[in-house]
Amino acid sequence: MEKKDFEAWLDNISITFLSLTDLQKNETLDHLISLSGAVQLRHLSNNLEILLKRDFLKLLPLELSFYLLKWLDPQTLLTCCLVSKQWNKVISACTEVWQTACKNLGWQIDDSVQDPLHWKKVYLKAILRMKQLKDHEAFETSSLIGHSARVYALYYKDGLLCTGSDDLSAKLWDVSTGQCIYGIQTHTCAAVKFDEQKLVTGSFDNTVACWEWSSGAKTQHFRGHTGAVFSVDYNDDLDILVSGSADFTVKVWALAAGTCLNTLTGHTEWVTKVVLQKCKVKSLMHSPGDYILLSADKYEIKIWPIGREINCKCLKTLSVSEDRSISLQPRLHFDGKYIVCSSALGLYQWDFASYDILRVIKPPDFSNVSLLGFGEIFALLFDNRYLYIMDLRTEKLISRWPLPEYRKSKRGSSFLAGDMSWLNGLNGQNDTGLVFATSMPDHSIHLVLWKEHG
């Protein structure tokens, strides 16, 4: 057939074909296929693949591709990366997708970093760490051995752990190596806090003392309490030291001079925790930057405006039961914005601006669970058998780690959390170092540490 005649015939056939119903079109195609030879069938097969399997990521504008990819979960995206080099290139280039995926895992994101490959790698590292947490494989343990009597007091800072013991000594340990850096002779320690130069100790002998690490010399002795001192805190800028005691009082001392500036009364139980912290929110009672003192006993948390005047009055008293039927755990969290404390009823969070209870978290069998650390994303808890990690967005326990038979304490000084920045969100770098430490019946210190990434 001549080309001109063929084109006219094809036009007529096309017009007629378009007028058919779908069923008639299908029958026409079936008939034509039955009449086709190998060359025609091969041609049909090649063209159908192009028509039916269009690569939309290749055809769409990049911005539209990114918009569509945001609707897929990360695991599906990783599978899609295997489709072709082009798909892998497009998916790996979508910064927002991988940043969002990391945030959903509880990862801290630095939005200034816009390298998409970086965030994809961070996500892969994050998913590995979260899997380790879920499978209870994220941690490892070790022990510090050196004391010859009960270890009661623990304090951790910047990779260093201080331990105070009934053997009349305090030791400073490098957690990463397990080596003892300093060991000095002290009194019996019920509480310790340190910095690069000095160590402050609260004692069962009713006194507080300040020691110099380098020489072991006692540089200050604070006398005035009539009961054991269970908690101490200090601030060099204010030149103030505070102490909580079994005599139901909190004392405020001049740190350098050693003199007692004020005795705060009102507690009716042993004061087991004092926290000196800058306020970060504004209210009718305080402004950002004001120094606030929190003191806690078995039933109440009292709030004092320590930075304004020495003869301060209690701003507020917090409790979880008016009839004092519910006791508070000895551990207390205060970051300048929120106060958090656990009780037999659950985990209580107060807004520091209003003193209102924001929420009460009640996991299963919470009666024996104590608070170790509280952040924006995670909380660290423990009981007689396990260390727990809770996702605060869902209030679900996402991981646990078995604990040995540690030495129990009603005052809460013989256990503590380590590095806690990861509680505000893991970032791929802060899941290292000490997680938890507690003193053992054999006078050693049991450590739970992050395991290195596999």
C-alpha positions in Angstrom: 0.0 0.0 0.0 1.3 3.4 -0.9 2.3 5.7 2.0 -0.4 8.2 1.1 -3.1 5.6 0.9 -1.9 4.0 4.2 -2.1 7.3 6.0 -5.7 7.9 4.7 -6.7 4.4 5.8 -5.1 4.9 9.2 -7.0 8.1 9.7 -10.3 6.5 8.9 -9.5 3.5 11.2 -8.5 5.9 14.0 -11.8 7.9 13.7 -13.8 4.7 13.8 -11.8 3.3 16.7 -12.4 6.4 18.8 -16.1 6.0 18.3 -16.2 2.5 19.7 -17.1 1.6 23.3 -14.3 0.4 25.6 -15.5 -3.2 25.2 -15.4 -2.9 21.4 -11.9 -1.3 21.6 -10.6 -4.2 23.7 -12.1 -6.8 21.2 -10.5 -4.9 18.3 -7.1 -4.9 20.0 -7.4 -8.6 20.9 -8.2 -9.4 17.2 -5.2 -7.3 16.0 -2.9 -9.0 18.5 -4.0 -12.4 17.3 -3.1 -11.4 13.7 0.3 -10.1 14.7 3.6 -11.9 14.2 6.7 -11.9 16.4 8.0 -8.6 15.1 4.7 -6.8 16.0 4.4 -8.5 19.4 8.0 -7.5 20.3 7.3 -3.9 19.2 4.1 -3.9 21.3 5.9 -5.2 24.4 8.6 -2.6 24.2 6.2 0.3 23.8 3.8 -0.9 26.5 6.6 -0.8 29.1 7.3 2.8 28.3 3.6 3.8 28.3 2.6 2.0 31.5 5.8 2.2 33.6 6.5 5.9 33.5 9.2 7.1 36.0 7.3 9.9 37.6 10.3 11.0 39.8 12.3 11.5 36.6 9.4 13.3 34.8 8.2 15.6 37.7 9.9 18.8 38.8 12.2 18.3 41.7 10.0 20.4 44.1 6.9 18.3 43.3 8.9 15.1 43.8 10.0 16.3 47.2 6.4 17.1 48.1 5.2 13.6 47.2 8.1 11.9 49.0 7.2 13.6 52.2 4.1 11.4 52.4 6.1 8.2 52.5 7.6 6.7 55.7 11.4 6.5 55.9 11.5 2.7 55.6 9.6 2.9 52.3 11.9 5.6 51.1 15.0 3.4 51.9 13.4 0.7 49.8 12.6 3.2 47.0 16.3 4.1 47.0 17.0 0.7 45.5 14.8 1.2 42.4 17.4 3.1 40.4 20.3 5.4 40.6 18.0 8.3 39.7 15.5 7.5 42.4 18.3 7.1 45.0 19.7 10.5 43.9 16.3 12.3 44.2 15.3 10.7 47.5 18.7 11.2 49.1 18.5 14.9 48.1 15.3 15.6 50.0 16.7 17.3 53.2 13.3 17.9 54.8 12.2 14.2 54.5 15.2 13.0 56.4 15.1 15.8 59.0 11.5 15.0 59.7 12.3 11.3 59.9 14.9 12.0 62.5 12.6 14.3 64.5 10.0 11.6 64.6 12.5 9.2 66.2 13.2 11.8 69.0 16.4 13.1 67.4 17.6 16.7 67.8 17.9 18.5 64.5 20.1 21.4 63.7 18.1 23.1 60.9 21.2 25.1 59.8 22.7 21.9 58.4 21.2 21.5 54.9 23.3 18.7 53.5 20.7 16.0 52.7 23.2 13.2 52.6 24.2 14.1 56.1 20.6 13.8 57.4 20.1 10.5 55.6 23.2 9.1 57.4 22.0 10.6 60.7 18.7 8.8 60.2 20.4 5.5 59.5 22.4 5.9 62.6 19.3 6.9 64.5 17.3 4.0 63.4 20.1 1.7 64.6 20.2 3.3 68.0 16.4 3.2 68.4 16.4 -0.5 67.4 19.1 -1.2 70.0 16.9 0.6 72.6 13.9 -1.4 71.6 15.9 -4.7 71.7 17.4 -3.8 75.1 20.9 -3.8 73.6 21.9 -0.1 73.8 23.9 -0.2 77.0 26.8 -2.0 78.7 27.9 -2.1 82.3 31.1 -1.7 84.4 32.1 -1.2 88.0 34.3 1.1 90.1 36.1 -0.5 93.0 38.0 1.3 95.7 35.9 2.1 98.7 36.1 -0.1 101.8 32.7 0.9 103.3 29.2 1.9 102.3 29.1 4.4 99.4 26.2 6.8 100.0 26.9 10.0 98.1 27.2 10.3 94.3 27.5 13.3 92.0 28.3 13.4 88.2 29.6 16.1 86.0 31.3 16.3 82.6 32.5 12.7 82.5 33.6 12.6 86.2 31.8 10.8 89.0 32.4 11.7 92.7 31.7 9.2 95.4 31.5 9.7 99.1 31.7 6.8 101.6 31.5 5.8 105.2 35.2 4.9 104.9 35.8 8.7 105.5 36.9 9.3 102.0 35.7 10.9 98.7 37.0 9.8 95.3 36.8 11.3 91.9 36.6 8.9 89.0 37.0 9.2 85.2 34.0 7.2 84.0 35.4 6.5 80.6 38.5 4.8 81.9 37.4 3.7 85.4 40.5 5.4 86.9 40.4 7.2 90.2 41.8 10.7 89.7 41.6 12.0 93.3 41.1 10.4 96.6 40.9 12.6 99.8 40.1 11.9 103.4 36.8 13.4 104.5 34.0 12.9 107.0 31.1 10.4 106.4 29.5 11.7 103.2 25.7 11.9 102.8 25.9 14.3 99.8 28.6 15.6 97.5 29.0 18.2 94.8 32.2 19.3 93.0 33.9 21.5 90.4 37.4 21.7 89.1 38.9 23.1 92.3 36.7 22.0 95.2 34.5 19.4 96.7 31.5 20.2 98.9 30.3 17.5 101.2 27.2 17.1 103.5 27.7 14.7 106.3 25.9 12.4 108.7 27.9 14.3 111.4 25.5 17.3 110.8 28.1 19.5 109.1 29.0 20.7 105.6 32.6 21.0 104.5 34.5 22.3 101.5 37.7 20.5 100.4 40.5 21.3 97.9 41.0 18.5 95.4 44.7 19.1 94.7 45.8 19.1 98.3 42.9 17.3 100.1 42.8 20.2 102.6 39.6 21.3 104.3 39.1 24.9 103.3 35.8 25.6 105.1 33.6 23.9 107.7 29.9 24.8 108.0 28.4 24.0 111.5 24.8 24.7 112.6 22.6 21.8 111.6 21.4 19.5 114.3 20.7 16.5 112.0 22.4 14.8 109.1 22.9 16.9 105.9 21.3 15.0 103.0 21.7 17.5 100.2 23.9 20.4 99.2 24.1 22.9 96.3 26.1 26.0 95.7 26.7 28.9 93.3 30.0 30.6 93.1 28.6 33.8 91.5 26.2 34.3 94.4 28.8 33.1 96.9 26.0 31.0 98.4 25.8 27.4 99.6 22.5 25.7 100.6 22.0 22.6 102.6 19.0 20.4 103.5 19.0 18.4 106.7 17.2 15.8 108.8 16.6 18.7 111.3 13.7 19.8 109.0 15.6 23.0 107.9 17.4 24.5 105.0 20.4 26.6 105.7 21.8 29.3 103.5 25.6 29.9 103.9 28.2 32.4 102.7 30.3 30.0 100.7 33.7 31.8 101.1 33.2 33.0 104.7 31.5 29.9 106.0 28.9 31.9 108.0 25.2 31.0 108.2 23.1 33.7 106.5 19.7 32.3 107.0 17.8 29.2 108.3 14.6 28.4 106.2 11.9 26.7 108.2 8.6 25.2 107.4 9.4 21.6 106.5 8.0 18.9 108.8 10.1 16.1 107.5 13.7 15.5 106.6 14.8 17.8 103.8 16.3 15.3 101.3 16.9 17.5 98.3 17.9 21.2 97.6 18.3 22.6 94.1 19.7 26.1 93.4 18.8 27.1 89.8 18.1 30.2 87.6 14.5 30.8 86.7 13.8 30.8 82.9 10.1 32.0 82.9 8.3 35.1 84.1 5.4 35.1 86.7 4.1 37.5 89.3 6.6 36.0 91.8 9.8 35.8 89.8 11.5 36.9 86.5 13.9 35.2 84.1 17.4 35.2 85.6 16.2 35.2 89.3 17.9 32.5 91.4 15.4 30.0 92.9 15.9 27.5 95.6 13.8 24.4 95.7 13.7 22.2 98.9 11.9 18.9 99.1 10.9 16.6 101.9 8.7 13.4 101.9 5.5 15.2 101.1 6.2 18.8 99.9 8.3 20.9 97.6 9.0 24.4 98.8 10.1 27.3 96.5 12.2 30.2 97.8 13.4 33.4 96.0 17.0 33.0 97.1 18.6 35.6 94.9 16.5 38.6 95.9 17.1 38.7 99.6 18.6 36.5 102.3 15.6 36.7 104.6 13.3 35.2 101.9 9.9 33.8 102.5 8.5 30.7 100.8 6.8 31.6 97.5 4.9 28.3 97.1 4.5 24.9 98.5 3.7 22.0 96.1 2.3 18.6 97.0 0.3 15.8 95.4 -2.2 15.2 98.2 -3.7 17.6 100.7 -3.9 14.9 103.5 -0.2 13.9 103.1 -1.3 10.4 102.2 0.9 10.3 99.1 4.7 10.7 99.5 7.1 12.1 97.0 10.2 10.3 95.7 13.5 11.8 96.8 14.6 12.7 93.3 13.6 16.1 92.0 14.0 17.7 88.6 14.0 21.5 88.0 15.3 23.1 84.8 14.0 26.7 85.4 10.8 26.0 83.4 9.3 22.9 84.9 9.4 21.0 88.2 9.1 17.2 88.0 8.8 14.7 90.8 7.5 11.2 91.0 5.2 9.7 93.6 3.2 6.5 94.1 0.4 8.2 92.0 2.7 8.8 89.0 5.1 11.4 87.6 4.0 15.0 88.3 5.0 17.9 86.1 4.4 21.5 87.3 4.6 24.7 85.2 7.0 26.9 87.1 5.4 30.1 85.7 1.9 29.3 87.1 2.7 26.4 89.6 -0.2 24.5 87.8 0.1 20.8 87.3 0.6 20.3 83.6 0.3 16.5 83.5 0.4 13.4 85.6 2.1 10.4 83.8 0.9 7.0 85.0 2.7 4.1 83.4 1.7 0.6 84.5 2.8 -0.4 88.1 4.2 3.1 88.8 4.2 2.7 92.6 7.8 1.5 92.8 9.3 3.6 89.9 11.6 6.6 90.7 12.6 9.5 88.5 16.2 9.9 87.4 16.0 12.4 84.6 13.4 14.3 82.6 13.7 16.1 79.3 11.7 17.4 76.3 11.6 14.0 74.6 12.6 11.2 77.0 12.5 10.5 80.7 14.8 8.1 82.6 13.2 6.0 85.3 14.1 3.0 87.4 12.7 0.5 89.9 14.1 -2.4 91.9 14.7 -4.4 88.7 15.1 -2.2 85.6 16.2 1.1 84.2 13.5 2.5 81.9 13.4 5.0 79.1 10.0 6.6 78.4 9.0 8.5 75.3 7.2 11.5 76.8 5.4 12.3 73.6 3.5 9.0 73.9 4.1 8.3 77.6 5.1 4.8 76.7 8.2 2.9 77.9 10.4 2.2 74.9 13.3 0.4 76.5 14.5 -1.2 79.7 17.8 -2.5 81.1 18.2 -5.0 83.9 19.8 -3.8 87.2 21.5 -5.8 89.8 20.5 -5.8 93.5 21.7 -2.3 94.3 21.9 -0.7 97.7 18.5 0.9 98.5 18.2 4.4 99.9 15.2 6.3 101.3 17.0 9.6 100.7 17.9 9.1 97.0 21.6 9.9 97.2 23.0 6.5 96.3 21.9 6.6 92.6 21.9 9.1 89.8 21.6 9.7 86.1 24.7 10.5 84.0 24.8 12.7 80.9 21.2 13.9 80.4 21.4 16.1 77.3 20.0 13.1 75.2 16.7 13.4 77.2 16.0 16.5 75.1 16.5 14.5 72.0 19.3 12.3 70.7 21.5 13.9 68.1 23.9 11.2 67.1 26.6 12.4 69.4 25.1 12.7 72.9 24.4 9.0 73.2 27.7 8.3 74.8 29.1 8.1 78.3 27.3 7.4 81.6 23.6 6.7 81.7 23.2 5.6 85.3 25.2 4.9 88.5 24.3 3.3 91.8 26.2 2.1 94.8 26.3 -1.6 95.6 26.2 -3.7 98.8 29.8 -4.7 98.2 30.8 -1.0 98.3 31.5 -0.9 94.5 29.7 1.5 92.1 27.7 -0.1 89.3 27.7 1.9 86.0 25.4 1.7 83.0 27.0 3.2 79.9 25.9 3.8 76.3 27.3 1.1 74.0 29.2 2.3 71.0 27.2 2.2 67.7 27.5 -1.1 65.8 
